[in-house]
């Protein structure tokens, strides 16, 4: 089971994170992959947010009860892995603190102000200037194996800090990663024992009422189809805490539907943001596809949903979702002829304080300018080439481009527009090009021109005799070459574009493909592909109502889940 994406390493808005699911799959292979600073920031922000959201707060008189005299040293020891985080609370009287690592362990340690949630930045490798106030130290690991830690913090404490942690034993879930049998009930009991004062339980973006401890605890929760990130936190009266993360998969087919394309777009965003919310959204015109075709990698880079809009104003469902997200930043794809200035005004009225627009005289200029932003942040040496005259190939390509940071460059069937040529010339670091689509949509003359523009370029084609086969072959390419999985799939109707535009970020999040299908029944080649890979499939999202993807197709899809 590979529950979550291992990319998002270039997220620019990690500091705005309000909730995050972060997968050990990123580091499981040999336990050798080093997480990026942005990934570390995301996990840290998840814990800080959970601490701030939890109703249980340490009582001041209990915090001070350990010692009436100021002390200058405290030693903290324990074991953590990716699934467990330890938090120690202390009061600083102000001044310099030094940190000594006695175990030389591969852990990450952060100190932050409980009142503001802001980090204390180290003065040097071992020295911190910690003003007077209440603080927490967060100790975590990015290794799926347990790591020992032992460190000593010296400085001017107000009182003797508690260096012990609450005990927390989980009996359900009884593993860090758990796949339930197909057909299991959505009702699930979270159980365990603790000596802590309070237990907090969070599932995806749902925070349950805290449970009073100590003793045995049990909480009935409702699982979603697909991935469920369950975090259990045990809090002592002193503010010390233990976090235990569990990833529970409930196999099945989940449909994201709505009365129109805008309601579907909002629904996909709700599903996407069960797991995290960067405060950034991507806005694109919903009645035409060109501007959004290149936006998949940008949305993935920003950790943002793609929200479709009418040209002259935001539909009600999109307004409501922007408010629900508390979005602070929006990136608009397309000029004012595609997304009007009225939409900008409406976004500002909803609390969006930063609005950027990637516009241009045509879809190819928008594609080139979007690609510039993606390339500047991802550092990828590979770009996607796809037709800008039809939508299916670029949408299929977005599922490999988004998680890996490969920009998507739109071209005409036999020529490369000037803006795209300029991009290729000006980005010598991009030496590899993947053409997605057959010669009927991207002619071999385009490949010849790429090689003329970029001497020594390697160009590979992912083709197929129709859009459905291209989608399948893109999926196969991702599995073979990029380590992607087929555990979570996204399925959309192949002859219309709106649902696929909205669904791409969801597919990127799960690091799985978008597969196109006919409406009345599962397209034959797709049916065969799923049949041959049934042993790998845990969950399938259908994006669109029954008018787009029929109940017959849904039943067929359910039959392909292992």
Rosetta blueprint (number, residue, H / E / L):
1 X L
2 X L
3 X L
4 X L
5 X L
6 X L
7 X L
8 X L
9 X L
10 X L
11 X L
12 X L
13 X L
14 X H
15 X H
16 X H
17 X L
18 X L
19 X L
20 X L
21 X L
22 X L
23 X L
24 X H
25 X H
26 X H
27 X L
28 X L
29 X L
30 X L
31 X L
32 X L
33 X L
34 X L
35 X L
36 X L
37 X H
38 X H
39 X H
40 X H
41 X H
42 X H
43 X H
44 X H
45 X H
46 X H
47 X H
48 X H
49 X H
50 X H
51 X H
52 X H
53 X H
54 X L
55 X L
56 X L
57 X L
58 X L
59 X L
60 X H
61 X H
62 X H
63 X H
64 X H
65 X H
66 X H
67 X L
68 X L
69 X L
70 X L
71 X L
72 X L
73 X E
74 X E
75 X E
76 X E
77 X E
78 X E
79 X E
80 X E
81 X L
82 X L
83 X L
84 X E
85 X E
86 X E
87 X E
88 X E
89 X E
90 X E
91 X E
92 X E
93 X L
94 X L
95 X L
96 X E
97 X E
98 X E
99 X E
100 X E
101 X E
102 X L
103 X L
104 X L
105 X L
106 X L
107 X L
108 X E
109 X E
110 X E
111 X E
112 X E
113 X E
114 X L
115 X L
116 X L
117 X L
118 X L
119 X E
120 X L
121 X L
122 X E
123 X L
124 X L
125 X L
126 X L
127 X E
128 X E
129 X E
130 X L
131 X L
132 X L
133 X E
134 X E
135 X E
136 X E
137 X E
138 X E
139 X E
140 X E
141 X L
142 X L
143 X L
144 X L
145 X L
146 X L
147 X E
148 X E
149 X E
150 X E
151 X E
152 X E
153 X E
154 X E
155 X L
156 X L
157 X E
158 X L
159 X L
160 X L
161 X L
162 X L
163 X L
164 X L
165 X L
166 X L
167 X L
168 X E
169 X E
170 X E
171 X E
172 X E
173 X L
174 X L
175 X L
176 X L
177 X E
178 X E
179 X E
180 X L
181 X L
182 X L
183 X L
184 X L
185 X L
186 X L
187 X E
188 X E
189 X E
190 X E
191 X E
192 X E
193 X E
194 X E
195 X L
196 X L
197 X L
198 X E
199 X E
200 X E
201 X E
202 X E
203 X E
204 X L
205 X L
206 X E
207 X E
208 X L
209 X L
210 X L
211 X E
212 X E
213 X L
214 X L
215 X E
216 X E
217 X E
218 X E
219 X E
220 X E
221 X E
222 X E
223 X L
224 X L
225 X L
226 X E
227 X E
228 X E
229 X E
230 X E
231 X E
232 X E
233 X E
234 X E
235 X E
236 X L
237 X L
238 X L
239 X L
240 X L
241 X E
242 X E
243 X E
244 X E
245 X E
246 X E
247 X E
248 X E
249 X E
250 X E
251 X L
252 X E
253 X E
254 X E
255 X E
256 X E
257 X L
258 X L
259 X L
260 X L
261 X H
262 X H
263 X H
264 X H
265 X H
266 X H
267 X H
268 X H
269 X H
270 X H
271 X H
272 X H
273 X L
274 X L
275 X L
276 X L
277 X L
278 X L
279 X L
280 X E
281 X E
282 X E
283 X E
284 X E
285 X E
286 X L
287 X L
288 X L
289 X L
290 X H
291 X H
292 X H
293 X H
294 X L
295 X H
296 X H
297 X H
298 X H
299 X H
300 X H
301 X H
302 X H
303 X L
304 X L
305 X E
306 X E
307 X E
308 X E
309 X E
310 X L
311 X L
312 X L
313 X L
314 X L
315 X L
316 X H
317 X H
318 X H
319 X H
320 X H
321 X H
322 X H
323 X H
324 X H
325 X H
326 X L
327 X L
328 X L
329 X E
330 X E
331 X E
332 X E
333 X E
334 X L
335 X L
336 X L
337 X L
338 X L
339 X L
340 X L
341 X H
342 X H
343 X H
344 X H
345 X H
346 X H
347 X H
348 X H
349 X H
350 X L
351 X L
352 X L
353 X L
354 X E
355 X E
356 X E
357 X E
358 X E
359 X L
360 X L
361 X L
362 X L
363 X H
364 X H
365 X H
366 X H
367 X H
368 X H
369 X H
370 X H
371 X H
372 X H
373 X H
374 X H
375 X H
376 X H
377 X H
378 X H
379 X L
380 X L
381 X L
382 X E
383 X E
384 X E
385 X E
386 X E
387 X E
388 X L
389 X L
390 X L
391 X L
392 X H
393 X H
394 X H
395 X H
396 X H
397 X H
398 X H
399 X H
400 X H
401 X H
402 X H
403 X H
404 X H
405 X L
406 X L
407 X L
408 X E
409 X E
410 X E
411 X E
412 X L
413 X L
414 X L
415 X L
416 X L
417 X L
418 X H
419 X H
420 X H
421 X H
422 X H
423 X H
424 X H
425 X H
426 X H
427 X L
428 X L
429 X L
430 X L
431 X L
432 X E
433 X E
434 X E
435 X E
436 X E
437 X L
438 X L
439 X L
440 X L
441 X L
442 X L
443 X L
444 X H
445 X H
446 X H
447 X H
448 X H
449 X H
450 X H
451 X H
452 X H
453 X H
454 X L
455 X L
456 X L
457 X L
458 X E
459 X E
460 X E
461 X E
462 X E
463 X L
464 X L
465 X L
466 X L
467 X H
468 X H
469 X H
470 X H
471 X H
472 X H
473 X H
474 X H
475 X H
476 X H
477 X H
478 X H
479 X H
480 X H
481 X H
482 X H
483 X L
484 X L
485 X L
486 X L
487 X L
488 X E
489 X E
490 X E
491 X E
492 X E
493 X E
494 X L
495 X L
496 X L
497 X L
498 X H
499 X H
500 X H
501 X H
502 X H
503 X H
504 X H
505 X H
506 X H
507 X H
508 X H
509 X H
510 X L
511 X L
512 X L
513 X L
514 X E
515 X E
516 X E
517 X E
518 X L
519 X L
520 X L
521 X L
522 X L
523 X L
524 X H
525 X H
526 X H
527 X H
528 X H
529 X H
530 X H
531 X H
532 X H
533 X L
534 X H
535 X H
536 X H
537 X L
538 X L
539 X E
540 X E
541 X E
542 X E
543 X E
544 X L
545 X L
546 X L
547 X L
548 X L
549 X L
550 X L
551 X H
552 X H
553 X H
554 X H
555 X H
556 X H
557 X H
558 X H
559 X H
560 X L
561 X L
562 X L
